[in-house]
Amino acid sequence: MATQAPSDLARDVRKFVFDHFIVDAAPPVLEEIMARFRISRPMAFGVLQELEAARHVRLVPGTQRILMAFPFSAVATPFQVFAPGERQYFANCAWDAVAFHAMLGEPIQIASYCHHCAEPIAIELSEGRVTDAPDPAPLVFLSVPASRWWDDIVNTCSNHMVFLRSEEHLEDWKAASPGLAGEALTIEQTHALGLPIYRDKMKLEYARPAKIQLVEHFRSLGLTGDFWKL
């Protein structure tokens, strides 16, 4: 499904939301958006709905509150990110945790868990490379095909984009979950995968890449086949 291009007001509100997350590790409430832009509640909510349609944010269903502003999560998750300056954030999923490195352009540390056994996983990224990680290296496992990611993005992020401690733990998880399929990526592959989506997120004029751009990017990384079709 095609996404909508946001209006000028939505563009400015999107930047305000992301800047708020950067400083406070939490989203602004609707009233802050109303006050900042001097707009009514219906107009502010309409802008958030516009941003949701353009896949910049996800609202808590049935409310006017921001749940996700990718890669930021407004609630605690198993994917915690530490950035310079003692900043701490929660990511929505394993992919989003890695994507903080692309978005911030700074070294980050990730504290997470193996989805199979709950063993802690600590990863450091700098200049597009893993600089510290357990041995053997953890994997990012995606179990929902790309064409279905946005069918229910909360479910996709919460349950289907996770860290596994190793190839062995991945196989154990598959054995314990009959019928489970998907694709496993290294941390650096995951970083490369997210670059066109995340690296310019903090710019005012940011726009999500078009479908054809993402498909070409997947192909450039050798990610082909039915799983990667959009």
N, C-alpha and C positions, 0 to 999 in steps of 0.2 A: 504494500500500500504506500502511495506517495505521501510524503510529509509536506506540511504547509510552510511557506516562508513567513517568518514572524513580521509583524508591523514594526514601525520605528519605536513605538512605546514598548512593545514586547521585547524588542532588542535591548532597550535600556533596562527594563525590569529584569531580564535574564542576567545581564551583567551585575546588577544590584544583588540578585540572589546569590550568584557565584562569589562575589566579593564578600558578602555576608558570611557565607560558609568558610571562606579562607580565613577570616578574622575570628569568627566565633565558633567554628566547627558545627554550626547549626543554621537552619534556614531562617529568613525573616518571617514573621507572621504577617497575615494579610493586612493588619492595621499599620504595620511599618511601611508596607508598600503604598497603602493609601496616603499616609502622611508624607512619605518621601516624594511622591509624584503628584500629590494634591488631586487625587481622583476618588471617586465614590467607591463604595464596596462592590456594587455590581460591576463597575468597570475594572477594578482590580482583580476580581475573580475571573472576569472574562479574559483578562490578559494571561492569568495563570492557565486557564483552559487552552488558550492559544499556544502557550509554550508547551503544554502537555501534548497537544496535537502535533507540534513540530518536534516532539521527542527530546526536548531539553530537560523537562522535569516530569515527575509522576506525582500526582496528588494522592493523599490518603483517600481511598474510595468513599464517596458520600460526604466529603468535607471540603473545606477551602484551605487545607493545610498541605504543605510540601513534604512529601515522604522521601523523594529522591531528586537529586540534581546531578546527574551522572558525571563523575564517579562518586559524588558525595551521598552518604546516607544520613538521614535525620535521626535514625534510631541505631542502637547498638547492634553490631553484627560480628561474626567471627573473623572479620577482615579489618584489622586496625593498621593505620599508616602513621608513621612518625616522620616529620619533616624538620629541616633546620629551624632553629628558633623555638624549640620546644613545642612545636605545633603537633597536634594529634587529631586524626580524623578517622571516621568509620567509612569504609567503602561498601558498596552494595554487593560485591561478589569478588571472586579471585581476580577476574580480568580487570575490574575497576580498581582493585588494590594496586595492581601493577601499573595501571594507566595513570595513577597519580604522578609517576615519574615523568611521563610524557607531558602531562598537563603543567606541572610545576617547573619542569626543566631543572630540577635540583635532585641531589641524592636523597633517597628515601629508605626507610626501614619498614618492613612489613612484619606484623605479628599475627599469625593465624594458626589454623589447626588442620590436621589431616581429616578429610571428610569421612574416612573409613574408620579410623581408630582414635581420633581426637588427640593424637600426639602433637605437641606444639611445633610450629614451623616458623623459623625466623629467616628472612631474606633481606639482603641489602642490594640496592641498585644504584649505579652511578654511571653517567655518560652512556646510557643504553645497555650497560652490561651488569650482570650479576657479579658483585664483588664479595659477597659472603652468602653462603647457603649450606644447608645440611648436605652430607654425602651419603648416599646418592642424592642427586638433585631432585627437588619436588617438581611435580607436574601440575599444570592447570587442565582440568577435565571439563569439557563442554558436552553435555548430554542431550541438548536440544538442537536440532538443525537450525541453521541461520535463518531460514525462511519463517521459522516459528518463534524466534526470540521475542517478538513484540506482540504475540498473541496474548501473553500474560507476563509482562516484563518483571513484575514482582516475583512471580513464581520462578521465572527463568533465572533471575539473579540469586534468589534465595536458595534454590535447590539444585541448579543445573550448571553453575559456573563455579567450580570449587577447586581447592587444592587437594592433591593426594601426595602422601609422603614419598612415594617412589613408584616405580613400575610394578613392583611386587604388590604394593598396597592397592594399586589400581586394579590389578587382576583379582585380588581378593574381594574388592568392592564389586566388581562385575560378577564374580561367582556368587556373591550374596544377594545380587539383584538380577534375577533372571530376566532376560530380554533387554537389558540395558545396553545401549550402544552410544557412540559418540566419538569425539576426537580429543586426543591428549596433546598438549603443546608444552614445550619448555617455557621457562620464565622469559627468556629472551625472545622466543617466537611470539609470546603473548604481548610483550612490549611492542614488537614490530607490528603486530596485527592492529593494535590500537592507535598507532601514530596519527593517521589521517583524521581520526575521530576526536582525539583528545589534545593534541599538541597546541592547538590555538584556542582552547576553551576559554581562557581568561581574556581574550581580546574582545573588544566591544562588537566588532563586525563578524564575529564567529558565525559560521553556518555549517551545519552537518553536511558531510560529503554526500553527493548524490549516489543512488543505487549503483549506477554504472561505474562510478569511481571506486566504490567499495569492492565490487566484483573484480575489477581489474587489479586492485590492491591485493585481494585474496590470491588471485592467480599469480601475481608477481612473487608471492611468498611460497608458491607451490601448493597452495590450499585449493584444491579442485575437487570435483566430484559432487554428488548430490547433496552432501552435508553442507556445502558452502554456497549453494545456490540461494539467491535472494528473490 
